Amino acid sequence: MTENSLTRALTRHWMRFPSGAIMISDRLPELMLLMVAAAWGGSYAIAKQITLQVAVLDFLVLRFGLTTILLLPSLRLVFTREWRKTLVVGGLLGSTLFAIFLCETFGVSLTTATNAAFLISLCLVFTPIAEWIFLGVKPAPRVMLAAAACIMGAVLMIPGSLTHPFDNTGDWLILGAAVLRALMITITKRLTGWHRIPALALTAMQSAVVCLGSLYALYAVNGTLDLNIPDDMAFWGRLGFLVFFCTIFAFFAQNYAAARISPSRVAFLMGSEPVFGAIFAALLMGETLTGSGWVGALLIIIATTFMLQDNRVNR
């Protein structure tokens, strides 16, 4: 083969590569969000185990304090000429995240890990509504159909949800977290469109706000900043999983994706989280699903897949 023919062959080969690279790049936010759904699904059982060892506020200080320390180097990216805008965006999103974790962590300490995982999926209904209100994007019929299927699946997965809905305070707190999650996804889209912040730096700022908010709440409740810090390796292993996979990676991925795809699509890609939650709750906490529960899980999977089949929707 001559040099010219070899060059032409290599050129033809590499000309095919960009389309594949573009396809992978185009799907990257979606793949990252599915990985987050798996990690967050497992987080409910793990958080439940941790709250049996330490108080909720101690847990939040440790989790987000460690996250902030690990991400400190990324904060150099926010010191630009528009640092005031950066602080406003980070402060607003961090405050919303703090409210979410107060509701979610206290909620999971008062209800089952399975209930928490499936009640949080109600944000699938709230997100298109929030997107309509704050972004002026009317939900497509496809979105509402998939949302209805997800909610039906969640109802089937929670024993007694029709006859005795929200039996305890924990369920109501998780519902509040679902509403706040929908708001969070939507305002992240709006604010990052107004001022684009590197996803990792935004995650660091949010974590710092949650840590400071938890410290303030701890002092307000206990009159002291003393933390209960267990010394067993199992505790630190669980905390490490939450810090690295469910906080650093998860919020980086969510911030990265929220700036690139629609809020409704973000929410639906996270729709498999309850299924992972039920699996981890069964493996780690011994919780089980009924036959109707598995039917509900299948409905959620089908609805999420249904949304992913059409790239033209919510891009």
N, C-alpha and C positions, 0 to 999 in steps of 0.2 A: 504493500500500500504506500503510495507516494505521500509526501508531507502535506500536499494540498488536499488530497482525498481524506487523509486522517483528520485534518483540521475541519473539513466539512462534516465528517461523521461525528466528531466531538461537538461541533456546533449544533447539529441536529439533536444530539442527545441532551445537551444542556439547555437547549431552547424549550424542551419539554418540562424541565425541572421547575421554572418559575411558576407555572400553573399549579403544580402540586404544592409548591411552597406557599402560594397565595391561598390555596384551599385550606392548608393546615393553619395558616395565619388567620384566615377568616373564621375557622372553627375553634381557634384557641380559647377565646373567652368562654365559649360554651363548654368545652372539655374541662376547663378549669373550674367552672361552676358545678359541674357534675361531681368532680373530685371534692369540692367543698361540701356538697350535699352529703356525700358519704362520711366525711369527717364530722360534720355537724350532727349527722344522724347518730353517730357513736358518742357524741359529746354529752347527750342527756344522761345516759347511764353512768358515764364517768363523773359528770358533775354531781349526780345524785350520790355516788359513793363518796366524793370529796366533802359534800355538805353534811355527811354523817360524821365526819371527822373535825371539821372546822366551821365556824359561823360564816354566813354568806358574805358579809362585808370583808372579813379577813381573806376569804377566798378571792374576792374581786381585786383587792389590793395586791395580793401576791401574783395573781395571773397577769394583771395589766401592768403592774410595776415591773415584773420581769420582761414583759413584752417591750415596754418603753425603753428599758436599759439596752436590750438587744438591738433595738432599731435606732438608737441615738445617732449613729453615723449618717443615717439617711436624712436627718433633719437639716443637714447643711444645704440640701437642695431647696429648702424653702426660703433661705435668706437671699431674696432677690429684691429688685426695686419695688415689687408689689407685695412686700411681706405683710402689709396690713390686710390685704385681701386674703392672703394665705391663712392668716390667723383667724379671720372671720369665718372662712369656709371650714377650717379644721375645728374651730370652737363649736360651731353649730352642729356639724356632723358628730363630733365627739360627745356633745351634750345629749344628742338623740340616742347615740349608742349607749351612753350611761343609763338612760331611762329604760332602754330595751333590756339591758343586762340586770338591772334591779328587778324588773318584772319577771324576766325569764329565770333567773337564778333562784329568787325567792319562790317562784312558782314551781320549779322542778323539785325544790326541797319539800313542797307540800302536797305534791301529787305524784303519780307514777311516771317513770321515764317514758313509757309508751304513750300515755295521755299527753305529756308535754310535746313529744315529737309530732303527734298528729294534730293537736290543737294549733300549733305554730303554723301548720300548713294552711290555715285559714287566711294567711296573708296573701294567698293566691287570689282570693276574691277581692280583698281590700286594695291590692296594688293597681289593677286596672281602673278602679274608682278613683284612687289617689292620682293616677296618671291623667285621668280625664279632668279632675278638678285643678291640678297644679300645672299640667303641661298642655291641656287643651286637646289631648289625643283621645278621641272617642274609641272605646273598646270595640274590636271587630266581633261579629257573631261567633267566629271560630274561638276567640279568646274566652267569651262568656260560656260557650259550650264546654270547653276544656275545664274552666273554673268550676262549673256545676258538677262535672264528673269528679274532680278532685275533692270537692266538699262532700259529695255523696260517699266517696271512698273513705274520707276521714270519719264520717258519721258511722259507717259500718264497722270501722276499726275500734271505736270506743264503746265498750260494753255499757248498755243502759243510757246511751247518749240521747235517745228519743224520749224515754220515760223519766229519766232523772238527769237532765243536763246540768253541767257545772255544779256538781255536788259539793265541791270544796273551793276554798279561796285560791288554792293553787291553780285550778282550771281557769278562774277569772283572770289571774295574773298572766297566765300564758296567752290568753285571748288578747289582753292589753299589749303584750309583747308582739303579737301578730299584727295588730294595727300599727304599732310603732315601726315594725319592720317594713311594712308597705310604705309608710311615710319616708323612712330612711332611704329606701331604694329610689324613690321618686325625687327627693331633694338632692340626693347625690348626683343624679343625672342633671338636674337643673344647675346646681352650684358648680360642678366640675365643667359644665359647658360655659359658665360665666368666667371661671378662672381655673385653668387646668393645672393640677398639682400632681407631681409624680405619685403613683399609687402607693409605693412603699413609704414615702414621707407622710402621706395622708394617713396611712395606717398607724404610723408612729404618733402623730398628733392626736388621733382619736384615742389611742391607748393611754396617752398621757392624761387626757381629759377624764377618762374613765377612772384611772388610778387616783387622780387628785379628788374627783368627786366622791370616790369610795372612802378615801382618807377623811374627808370632811364629814361624811355621813357617819363613819366609825367614831369620830370624836364627838359628834353631836349626840350619838346614842349612848356611848360608853363613858364619855368624859376623858378618854385616854386614847393614845395611838398604839398601845401595846397589841401586838399580834400573837395569835396562837399558831405556832409553826411546828407541825409534826416533824419528827426526825426519821420516820420509816421510809424505805426506798419505794414502797408501793405508792405512797402519796406523791412523791416527787416524780415518779414515772407517769402517773395520771396527769399531774400538773404540767409536766413537760409535753405530753401529747396535746393538751389543750392550748398551751402557749405556742408551740411550733406549727401544729397542723390546723387547729381550730381558730387561732387568732392571727398569727403572722401570715401564714399562707392564705387562710380563708378571707381575711379582710383585704389583703393585697389583691387577691383574685376578684373579689366583689367590686372593689374600687376600680380595678382595671377594666372589668367587664361592663360596669354601669356607665362608664364614659363612652362605650363603643356599641352597645346594643340597648334596646328599649327596656324600661323598667318591667313591663309585663313579661317580656321574654326572660329577663333575669329571674323573676319570681317563678315562672313555670319550669325553668331549668333546675331550680332548687326543689321542685315538687316531689322528687324522689327521696328527699330527706326523711320523711316519716317512715318509709319502708326500711331504710337503713337503721333508723331509730328503733323500730320494733325488733329487728334482728339483733342489734347490740343489747337491747334490754333483755331479750330472751337469753343471750349468751352470758351476759355479765350479772344480771339481776334476777334471772329465773322467771321473768314475766313471760306470759304466753298470750297468743292471739287465738280467738275462736275461729271457726270456719268462716263466719261472716267477715271477720277481721281480715283474713287472707283475701277474700273477694274484694274488700275495700282497697287493699294494697295493690291488687291487680288493676283496679280502676285507675288508681293514681298513676301507675306506670304507663298504662295505655294513654291516658290523657296527656302526660308529659311527652310521650313519643309522638302523639298526634300533633302537638305543637311544633316539634322539631322537624317534622317532615316537610314543612313549607318555609323556605328561607325568605320568602317575600313578606311573611307576616312579622310585624313588629321588629323590623330591622332599623 
